[in-house]
Amino acid sequence: MKGGLFVCRKALQLLVLEMLGDGFSYNDIRTRYAIGNSTITDINKKFKTMDVTLKQLHSMTPKMVEQMFYPNAHPRKEAPLPDFEKVYKKLTDKNSRANLYFIWIDYKKLYPDGYQYTQFKHYFKLWLDENHLESNLRMAINRVPGEIMYIDWAGDTLDLVYTDVPGELQTAHFFYNNIRCK
């Protein structure tokens, strides 16, 4: 590790302030703690605007020091999470064709300022882990290799120029097939 030292953010802030107070240069501090000039300047400026002493900072918990130096300027709105038990039941119901993405879309319709899909998946996985449930939800299909060919529509249509009628656009639907061998 550059600088050869690992310190938590509280210790780093305090050590930087102490080194500045003892007359060390930015280069000395930068080399010792592997931080940039802007970080040193940021810590120093923030400390000067605070109404606390270095001794008071030493007596604070790391969380308090963290909040003093780096307050959350844009706190997250308290977005409600769905009832994950209902989500799980919907996903595991044999007659349901739902998947987590479509459940999230319904959630976003109800709560436009709610969690984005990545966070939604994260909290759902946490719920699964807390409840000791299977996180690898899959649609199980029993199959004999080569017995069934699965055909699915690939999505949007595409306008194509058909060669028999020059310049006329034809709408094409794309399908794909899959013969499973596992």
N, C-alpha and C positions, 0 to 999 in steps of 0.2 A: 504494500500500500504506500502511495506517495506520502512522504512526510513521516512515515513510520509510526504514526500515532492514530489510534481510534478513540474519539471522544464523542459523547452524546451532544446533542445540539445545545443543551443548557451549559454544559462544561465548555463547549467551544465558544459560546457567546461570552461567558465569563472570562475565559482565558484570553480571548482576543481583547477584551476591554482591559484586562490587567496588563497585557503586553503593551497596549497603546499607552496606558498610564505610566508604565515603566520606561517609555521612550523608545521602544522597539520600532523599527521601520516596517512599512507595509511588506517589503520584500522578505524580511525576517518572519513575519507572521504568515505570509503566503507560503513560504517554503516549509515552515514548521507544521502547518495544519492542512496543507494542500487545498487552499481556498483561493478564490480570486479577489482582486482589489475591490470589485464592486460589493462583494459579500462583507468585507472588512468595513468599507464605507457605510454600507447599509446598517450593520450592527452598531457602529459608532453614532450615526445620525439618529437612529431610533432610541438609543440609550440617552442621548442628549435631550430628546424631547420628552422623555419619561420623567416622572417626579419621584424617582427612587434612587437610592444609592447602590453601589456595588455590594455593600454588606447586606442590604435588604434583598438583593437578587440571590445572594448565596443562601439565604434562609428560606427561599421559596421552593415549592415543588417544581419538578421539571414541566409539568403541565401548565402551571401558572406562568413560568418564564416563557414557555412556548406561546401562550396567549398574549403576553405582553409584547413580545417581539414580532410575532406573526399572527395577529388577530385575523379571524376569518372575515374578509371584506365582503364576500358574497356567500352568506350562509345558505345552505340548501333548504329549500322550502320543505316543510314536512309533507311529503307526498304519501298518501295512503297506499298500502300494499293490498293486493287482493287476498281473499281467503284461500290460501294455498291448499288447504285440504280439499276444497271444491275443485280447484284447478287440477289437483292430482287425480281426483275421482273422474273428472272429465277426460283426462288424458288416458286413464287406464280402463275406462268403460269400453266393453267390447263393441258396442254399437256406435261409439263416437268416432268421428273422423277428425277430431280437433288435434292441433299440435300447439306447442307453446307459443309459437310466433303469432298464430291467429288469436289465441287467448290474449296475448299482449296487445294486439291491435284493438280488440274489444276494450281492454283496460284503458288504452290511450284515448279512445272515444269518450269514455266516462271521465277520465282525468287527463286532459291535454297537457298539464304541467307535471304529470307523473314521471315515473322512472323511465329511462330509455331501455331499449331491449337488453343491452348487456347487463345493466344493473338488475333488471327484472329477472334475468336468468340467474344472476349471482344470488339474489335473495331467495329464489326458488330452490337453488341447489343447497343453500344453507338450511332452508326449511326441511328439505329431503334428508340432509345429514342429521339434523336435530331429531328427526322422527324415525331415523333408521330405515328409511325407505329406499327403494332402488332408484338411483339417479340416471341409469342408462335405459330410459324408457324407449322401447322399440315396438314396432308393429310386427308381431311374430307370424310368420307364414310357414306352415309345414309344406314341404314340396319334395317332389321326386325330380331329380335332375333331368332337364329337357322335356318334362311333361307339359309344362304350361309356359306360354309366352305372354309376358306382360306388355301391354301397349299403353302408352300415356301420351297425352297432348303436351307439347313442349312449351306452350304459352301463346304469346301474341302472334298475329298473322303478319305476313310480309308481302308486299306488292312485288310481283315479278313480271318481267316482260316475256310473254309466251312467244316462241319462235314462229308458230304457224300464222299468227296475226301480228304483223309488224307494228310496234309501238303501243299495242293494247296492254294495259296493266291487268294482271290477274291476281286475285287474292289467294295466297297459299296458306294452308294450315299445316303445321309441322307436327308429326307424331314420331315417337321413337319406340323401339321395342327392346325387350330384354329377356333373354332365355337364361334362367339361373341354372348353374351346374353344381352348386354347393350342396 
